[in-house]
Amino acid sequence: MQTNFSLEQLADPHVAESEKILRKCVHCGFCTATCPTYVLLGDELDSPRGRIYLIKDMLENGRPADSETVTHIDRCLSCLSCMTTCPSGVDYMHLVDHARIHIEKTYRRPFKDRFARAVIAATLPYPKRFRLALRAAGIVRPVSGLLKRIPLLRTFAVMLDLAPATLPPASAAARPKIHAAKGARRGRVALLTGCAQPVLRPEINEATVRLLTGQGIEVVVAEGEGCCGALVHHMGREDQALKAARRNVDAWLKATEESSLDAIVVTASGCGTMIKDYGHVLRLDPGYAEKAAKVSAMAKDITEYLAELDLPEQEARGLTVAYHSACSMQHAQKITTVPKQLLKRAGFTVRDPAEGHLCCGSAGTYNILQPEISAKLKARKVRNIEATRPNAIATGNIGCIMQIASGTKVPILHTVELLDWAYGGPKPAEL
């Protein structure tokens, strides 16, 4: 793609990076075939290629974002299926990230949207606040229908619909602690506890700690670690996202001072994508560029790390599992076969649903901010999963778990919960 940025514009390192990305696009349109929003809506501007044109026009002309551009960028899931498909290697992830930051800085959204986004950004990344909000949701849920008729509060009605009816108690696994390895110590890792996950499904971190320590791995929950920053990063709130990234970098590097870490283990693939990108998002920060790159290099999805442990093969369990590969797992981190291999080795029969490349519609806060599109993608995903006739569903991302669970009665678990059970842990309650 030909670009016409001025030398003054290219002096901005963010613009210079986006210009290089834009130049790689050759308009081939392969991305349209695998883009969930284009598949659903059939609008060129709701395809990666269309959005690239909008971003190019906005950045090249140095103008504030307009409502049309914002509409189509907001509809992007950041599933990155387009990057898997693209034959030219267009780095759409960092291009749309830049576009969202530009939108946040130059576009004034309607008050109802600003209000909803501000509440989300002030609540979801903070476990204590999130837990309080979910408890309050249980009280307010009876008036959800009324809220849907009030434009200012419609997004909050969507949140009420998504909030679980019951909330598990807080788990000790989320507190700063060193969990000792059982038997001879084979390794030492730090664990990201996350923000939404320990509130919604604390058993995921519990299963992770149990499985790793049982395999001789010391697990460190570092003092000061928390939300990875992905939720606000995808909302264009750069300062808040970078603050979260710096906090985690400091926490994990401090943990390495006590004793070296083999890895920083992440059990939510959306968070893993963000942490593996810390080196990029903090590349211009002289105080953190090198440190962030070091942390990114240590970050591993839990299945990546478990694959290195050479877990013993188990007898068949007679349980068929449909494996849902989260977009952040398969498209962003390019982890596709390892989770399925681990499940098979643990004795499960694994099936791949049709259209596995298409997003389930969760995508961080997308199911809150774009509920209509999200609901259609969820229905499509559930239909394909149920067609495999599984006894259970496995995936590696908390957002996908909550999204898919709201559309099916088939039990859905994190991959690590099934592996923990196979290697001596308790049978998951969902089963």
C-alpha positions as CSV (number, residue, x, y, z in Angstrom):
1,M,0.0,0.0,0.0
2,Q,1.4,3.4,-1.0
3,T,1.5,5.9,1.8
4,N,2.1,9.7,1.9
5,F,3.2,10.6,5.4
6,S,5.3,13.8,5.9
7,L,8.7,13.7,7.5
8,E,7.3,15.6,10.4
9,Q,4.6,12.9,10.9
10,L,7.2,10.1,10.6
11,A,9.2,11.7,13.4
12,D,6.5,10.3,15.7
13,P,7.7,6.7,16.4
14,H,4.1,5.5,16.6
15,V,3.2,6.9,13.2
16,A,6.5,5.6,11.7
17,E,5.6,2.1,12.9
18,S,2.1,2.3,11.6
19,E,3.4,3.5,8.2
20,K,5.6,0.5,7.9
21,I,2.7,-1.8,8.7
22,L,0.4,0.0,6.2
23,R,3.0,-0.5,3.4
24,K,2.9,-4.2,3.8
25,C,-0.8,-4.5,2.9
26,V,-1.3,-5.5,-0.7
27,H,-5.1,-5.3,-0.8
28,C,-5.4,-9.0,-1.5
29,G,-8.5,-9.5,0.7
30,F,-7.6,-12.9,2.1
31,C,-8.4,-11.4,5.5
32,T,-12.0,-10.9,4.7
33,A,-12.7,-14.6,4.5
34,T,-11.7,-15.2,8.1
35,C,-12.8,-11.9,9.8
36,P,-15.8,-12.6,12.0
37,T,-17.4,-9.2,11.6
38,Y,-17.1,-9.3,7.8
39,V,-18.5,-12.9,7.8
40,L,-21.4,-11.7,9.8
41,L,-22.0,-8.2,8.4
42,G,-20.6,-8.4,4.9
43,D,-19.5,-4.7,5.0
44,E,-16.0,-4.0,3.6
45,L,-15.4,-1.4,6.3
46,D,-16.0,-4.2,8.9
47,S,-13.1,-6.2,7.4
48,P,-9.4,-5.8,8.3
49,R,-8.7,-4.4,4.8
50,G,-11.5,-1.8,5.2
51,R,-10.4,-0.8,8.6
52,I,-6.8,-0.5,7.3
53,Y,-8.1,2.0,4.8
54,L,-9.9,4.0,7.5
55,I,-6.8,4.0,9.7
56,K,-4.5,5.1,6.9
57,D,-6.8,8.0,6.0
58,M,-7.1,9.1,9.6
59,L,-3.4,8.9,10.4
60,E,-2.1,10.1,7.0
61,N,-4.2,13.2,7.1
62,G,-3.4,13.8,10.8
63,R,-7.1,14.3,11.6
64,P,-9.1,13.4,14.6
65,A,-11.2,10.3,14.4
66,D,-14.7,10.7,13.1
67,S,-17.8,8.7,14.0
68,E,-17.7,6.4,11.0
69,T,-14.1,5.4,11.7
70,V,-14.8,4.9,15.4
71,T,-17.9,2.7,14.6
72,H,-15.9,0.3,12.4
73,I,-12.8,0.2,14.7
74,D,-15.0,-0.4,17.7
75,R,-16.6,-3.4,15.9
76,C,-13.1,-5.0,15.5
77,L,-12.7,-7.9,18.0
78,S,-8.9,-7.9,17.8
79,C,-9.2,-11.6,17.3
80,L,-6.3,-11.4,14.9
81,S,-7.6,-14.1,12.6
82,C,-6.6,-11.8,9.8
83,M,-2.9,-12.0,10.9
84,T,-3.1,-15.8,10.6
85,T,-4.5,-15.5,7.1
86,C,-2.4,-12.6,5.8
87,P,0.2,-13.7,3.3
88,S,2.1,-10.4,3.5
89,G,2.7,-10.4,7.3
90,V,0.7,-7.2,8.0
91,D,1.0,-6.5,11.8
92,Y,-2.7,-5.6,12.2
93,M,-2.5,-6.0,16.0
94,H,-0.2,-3.0,16.5
95,L,-1.9,-1.0,13.8
96,V,-5.3,-1.2,15.4
97,D,-3.8,-0.6,18.8
98,H,-2.4,2.7,17.5
99,A,-5.7,3.5,16.0
100,R,-7.5,3.0,19.3
101,I,-5.1,5.2,21.2
102,H,-5.5,7.9,18.5
103,I,-9.3,7.6,18.8
104,E,-9.2,7.8,22.6
105,K,-7.1,11.0,22.3
106,T,-9.0,12.8,19.5
107,Y,-12.6,11.6,19.6
108,R,-15.2,12.7,22.1
109,R,-17.7,9.8,22.4
110,P,-21.3,10.4,23.4
111,F,-21.7,10.8,27.2
112,K,-23.4,7.4,27.7
113,D,-20.4,5.6,26.0
114,R,-17.8,7.6,27.9
115,F,-19.6,6.9,31.2
116,A,-19.9,3.1,30.5
117,R,-16.2,2.9,29.4
118,A,-15.0,4.8,32.4
119,V,-16.9,2.5,34.8
120,I,-15.5,-0.6,33.0
121,A,-12.0,0.7,33.2
122,A,-12.3,1.6,36.9
123,T,-13.9,-1.8,37.8
124,L,-12.9,-4.9,35.8
125,P,-9.1,-4.6,36.2
126,Y,-9.3,-4.5,40.0
127,P,-10.4,-7.7,41.7
128,K,-11.8,-6.2,44.9
129,R,-13.9,-3.6,43.0
130,F,-15.0,-6.2,40.5
131,R,-16.2,-8.5,43.2
132,L,-18.2,-5.7,44.8
133,A,-19.7,-4.8,41.5
134,L,-20.8,-8.4,40.9
135,R,-22.4,-8.5,44.3
136,A,-24.2,-5.3,43.6
137,A,-25.3,-6.8,40.3
138,G,-27.2,-9.5,42.2
139,I,-29.2,-6.9,43.9
140,V,-29.9,-4.7,40.9
141,R,-30.6,-7.6,38.4
142,P,-34.4,-7.5,38.8
143,V,-34.5,-4.1,37.1
144,S,-32.4,-5.1,34.2
145,G,-35.4,-4.9,31.8
146,L,-36.0,-1.3,32.9
147,L,-32.3,-0.3,32.3
148,K,-32.5,-1.6,28.8
149,R,-35.1,1.0,28.0
150,I,-32.9,3.8,29.2
151,P,-30.1,4.7,26.6
152,L,-27.7,6.0,29.2
153,L,-27.9,2.7,31.2
154,R,-28.3,0.1,28.4
155,T,-24.7,-1.0,28.7
156,F,-25.1,-1.6,32.4
157,A,-28.1,-3.8,31.6
158,V,-25.8,-5.9,29.4
159,M,-23.4,-6.2,32.3
160,L,-26.2,-7.4,34.6
161,D,-27.1,-10.1,32.0
162,L,-23.5,-11.2,31.8
163,A,-22.9,-11.2,35.6
164,P,-23.0,-14.7,37.2
165,A,-25.9,-15.5,39.4
166,T,-23.5,-16.8,42.2
167,L,-20.0,-15.8,43.1
168,P,-17.4,-18.2,44.5
169,P,-15.5,-17.1,47.6
170,A,-12.1,-15.5,47.3
171,S,-9.3,-18.0,47.0
172,A,-6.0,-18.0,48.8
173,A,-4.3,-18.9,45.5
174,A,-4.6,-15.2,44.5
175,R,-2.7,-13.9,47.5
176,P,1.1,-13.2,47.4
177,K,2.8,-16.4,48.4
178,I,5.5,-18.9,47.5
179,H,3.9,-22.4,46.9
180,A,6.6,-25.0,47.6
181,A,7.3,-27.8,45.2
182,K,6.3,-31.2,46.3
183,G,9.4,-33.5,46.4
184,A,12.6,-32.5,44.7
185,R,12.3,-29.0,43.1
186,R,12.5,-29.2,39.3
187,G,11.8,-25.5,38.5
188,R,10.5,-22.2,39.7
189,V,7.9,-20.0,38.0
190,A,5.8,-16.9,38.8
191,L,2.1,-17.1,38.2
192,L,-0.1,-14.2,36.9
193,T,-3.3,-14.4,39.1
194,G,-5.1,-11.9,36.9
195,C,-8.0,-9.6,37.6
196,A,-11.4,-11.1,36.4
197,Q,-10.3,-14.8,36.6
198,P,-9.7,-15.1,40.3
199,V,-13.1,-13.5,41.0
200,L,-15.1,-15.5,38.4
201,R,-13.2,-18.9,38.4
202,P,-10.6,-19.1,41.2
203,E,-10.4,-22.8,40.7
204,I,-8.3,-22.2,37.6
205,N,-5.4,-20.7,39.6
206,E,-5.9,-23.4,42.3
207,A,-5.6,-26.2,39.8
208,T,-2.6,-24.5,38.2
209,V,-0.8,-24.3,41.6
210,R,-1.7,-27.8,42.5
211,L,-0.6,-29.3,39.2
212,L,2.7,-27.4,39.0
213,T,3.7,-28.0,42.7
214,G,2.8,-31.7,42.2
215,Q,5.2,-31.9,39.4
216,G,8.0,-30.4,41.5
217,I,7.6,-26.7,40.4
218,E,7.8,-23.9,42.9
219,V,5.1,-21.3,42.2
220,V,5.5,-17.7,43.2
221,V,2.6,-15.3,43.4
222,A,4.6,-12.1,43.5
223,E,3.7,-9.2,45.7
224,G,2.3,-6.3,43.6
225,E,1.4,-8.3,40.4
226,G,-2.1,-7.7,39.0
227,C,-4.1,-7.0,35.9
228,C,-1.9,-7.3,32.8
229,G,-3.5,-4.1,31.3
230,A,-5.1,-5.8,28.2
231,L,-8.6,-4.7,29.0
232,V,-7.8,-1.0,29.0
233,H,-5.2,-1.4,26.3
234,H,-7.9,-2.5,23.9
235,M,-10.0,0.5,24.9
236,G,-7.2,2.8,23.8
237,R,-6.4,3.8,27.4
238,E,-2.6,3.8,26.9
239,D,-1.5,5.4,30.2
240,Q,-3.5,3.0,32.4
241,A,-2.3,0.0,30.4
242,L,1.3,1.0,30.6
243,K,1.0,1.7,34.3
244,A,-0.3,-1.9,34.8
245,A,2.6,-3.2,32.7
246,R,5.2,-1.4,34.6
247,R,3.8,-2.6,37.9
248,N,3.9,-6.2,36.8
249,V,7.4,-5.9,35.4
250,D,8.6,-4.5,38.7
251,A,6.9,-7.3,40.7
252,W,8.2,-10.1,38.6
253,L,11.8,-8.8,38.3
254,K,11.8,-8.4,42.1
255,A,10.8,-12.1,42.4
256,T,13.8,-13.0,40.3
257,E,16.1,-11.3,42.7
258,E,15.3,-13.9,45.4
259,S,15.9,-16.8,43.0
260,S,15.8,-17.1,39.2
261,L,12.5,-17.9,37.4
262,D,12.1,-20.4,34.6
263,A,9.0,-18.7,33.3
264,I,6.2,-16.3,34.1
265,V,3.2,-18.7,33.7
266,V,-0.1,-17.2,32.4
267,T,-3.4,-19.1,32.5
268,A,-5.5,-16.6,30.5
269,S,-4.4,-16.4,26.9
270,G,-5.6,-12.8,26.5
271,C,-3.3,-11.8,29.3
272,G,-0.5,-13.9,27.9
273,T,-0.7,-12.0,24.6
274,M,-0.4,-8.7,26.4
275,I,2.5,-9.8,28.6
276,K,4.4,-11.2,25.7
277,D,3.9,-7.7,24.1
278,Y,5.3,-5.7,27.1
279,G,8.6,-5.4,25.3
280,H,6.9,-3.7,22.4
281,V,4.5,-1.4,24.3
282,L,7.2,-0.2,26.6
283,R,10.0,0.0,24.0
284,L,10.1,3.8,24.1
285,D,10.3,4.0,27.9
286,P,14.0,4.2,28.7
287,G,13.4,3.1,32.2
288,Y,11.5,0.0,31.3
289,A,12.3,-1.0,27.7
290,E,15.0,-3.5,28.6
291,K,13.2,-4.8,31.7
292,A,9.9,-5.3,29.8
293,A,11.6,-7.2,27.1
294,K,13.1,-9.5,29.7
295,V,9.7,-10.2,31.2
296,S,8.1,-10.7,27.7
297,A,10.8,-13.3,27.0
298,M,9.9,-15.2,30.2
299,A,6.1,-15.2,29.6
300,K,4.6,-18.6,28.7
301,D,1.1,-19.9,28.5
302,I,0.5,-22.7,31.1
303,T,0.3,-25.3,28.3
304,E,3.6,-24.2,26.8
305,Y,5.3,-24.7,30.2
306,L,3.6,-28.0,30.9
307,A,4.7,-29.3,27.5
308,E,8.3,-28.9,28.7
309,L,7.7,-31.0,31.8
310,D,7.1,-34.2,29.8
311,L,4.0,-35.3,31.8
312,P,3.5,-39.1,31.8
313,E,0.9,-40.6,29.4
314,Q,-2.4,-41.5,31.2
315,E,-5.0,-44.2,30.4
316,A,-8.1,-43.3,28.4
317,R,-10.8,-41.7,30.6
318,G,-13.7,-42.2,28.2
319,L,-14.4,-38.4,28.2
320,T,-14.8,-36.5,24.9
321,V,-13.5,-32.9,25.0
322,A,-14.3,-30.3,22.4
323,Y,-11.2,-28.0,22.4
324,H,-12.0,-24.3,21.8
325,S,-8.9,-22.5,20.8
326,A,-9.1,-18.9,22.0
327,C,-8.2,-16.3,19.4
328,S,-5.5,-14.9,21.7
329,M,-4.0,-18.4,21.8
330,Q,-4.1,-19.5,18.2
331,H,-3.9,-16.2,16.3
332,A,-1.9,-14.0,18.6
333,Q,0.5,-16.5,20.3
334,K,0.4,-19.2,17.6
335,I,-0.2,-21.9,20.1
336,T,-2.4,-24.4,18.3
337,T,-1.5,-28.1,18.9
338,V,0.2,-28.1,22.3
339,P,-3.0,-27.9,24.5
340,K,-4.7,-30.7,22.5
341,Q,-1.6,-32.9,22.7
342,L,-1.5,-32.4,26.5
343,L,-5.2,-33.3,26.8
344,K,-4.8,-36.4,24.6
345,R,-1.7,-37.5,26.6
346,A,-3.8,-37.1,29.8
347,G,-6.3,-39.6,28.5
348,F,-9.0,-37.4,26.9
349,T,-10.5,-37.8,23.4
350,V,-10.2,-34.4,21.8
351,R,-12.4,-33.0,19.0
352,D,-12.0,-29.8,16.9
353,P,-15.2,-27.9,16.3
354,A,-15.9,-26.5,12.8
355,E,-14.9,-22.8,12.2
356,G,-12.4,-23.0,15.0
357,H,-10.7,-19.9,13.6
358,L,-13.8,-17.7,14.3
359,C,-14.1,-15.8,17.6
360,C,-16.7,-16.7,20.2
361,G,-17.5,-13.0,20.7
362,S,-16.0,-12.5,24.1
363,A,-12.9,-10.5,23.2
364,G,-12.2,-8.7,26.5
365,T,-15.0,-6.1,26.9
366,Y,-16.4,-6.7,23.4
367,N,-19.4,-8.7,24.7
368,I,-20.3,-5.7,26.9
369,L,-19.7,-2.9,24.3
370,Q,-20.9,-4.8,21.2
371,P,-23.6,-7.1,22.6
372,E,-25.5,-7.8,19.4
373,I,-22.5,-8.9,17.3
374,S,-21.1,-10.8,20.3
375,A,-24.4,-12.7,20.8
376,K,-24.4,-13.8,17.1
377,L,-20.8,-15.0,17.3
378,K,-21.5,-16.9,20.6
379,A,-24.5,-18.7,19.0
380,R,-22.5,-19.7,16.0
381,K,-19.6,-20.9,18.2
382,V,-21.9,-22.9,20.6
383,R,-23.6,-24.5,17.6
384,N,-20.3,-25.7,16.2
385,I,-19.0,-26.9,19.5
386,E,-22.2,-28.9,20.4
387,A,-22.1,-30.5,16.9
388,T,-19.1,-32.5,18.1
389,R,-21.2,-34.0,20.9
390,P,-18.7,-33.5,23.7
391,N,-18.9,-34.4,27.4
392,A,-17.0,-31.2,28.1
393,I,-15.4,-28.2,26.5
394,A,-11.8,-27.1,27.2
395,T,-10.2,-23.7,26.5
396,G,-7.4,-21.5,27.8
397,N,-9.1,-18.1,28.4
398,I,-11.4,-16.9,31.1
399,G,-13.4,-14.6,28.7
400,C,-14.1,-17.5,26.4
401,I,-15.2,-19.7,29.3
402,M,-17.7,-17.2,30.6
403,Q,-19.0,-16.4,27.1
404,I,-19.5,-19.9,25.9
405,A,-20.9,-21.1,29.3
406,S,-23.7,-18.6,29.0
407,G,-24.9,-20.3,25.8
408,T,-24.6,-24.0,26.5
409,K,-25.3,-26.6,29.2
410,V,-22.1,-28.6,28.2
411,P,-19.6,-28.1,31.0
412,I,-16.7,-25.8,30.0
413,L,-13.4,-25.8,31.9
414,H,-9.9,-24.4,31.6
415,T,-7.5,-26.9,30.0
416,V,-5.4,-26.9,33.2
417,E,-8.4,-28.0,35.3
418,L,-8.7,-31.2,33.2
419,L,-5.0,-31.8,33.3
420,D,-4.9,-31.3,37.1
421,W,-7.6,-33.9,37.5
422,A,-5.8,-36.3,35.2
423,Y,-2.6,-36.0,37.2
424,G,-4.1,-36.5,40.7
425,G,-6.1,-33.4,41.4
426,P,-9.8,-33.4,42.3
427,K,-12.5,-34.0,39.7
428,P,-13.8,-30.5,38.5
429,A,-17.1,-29.6,40.1
430,E,-18.6,-29.0,36.6
431,L,-18.2,-32.6,35.7
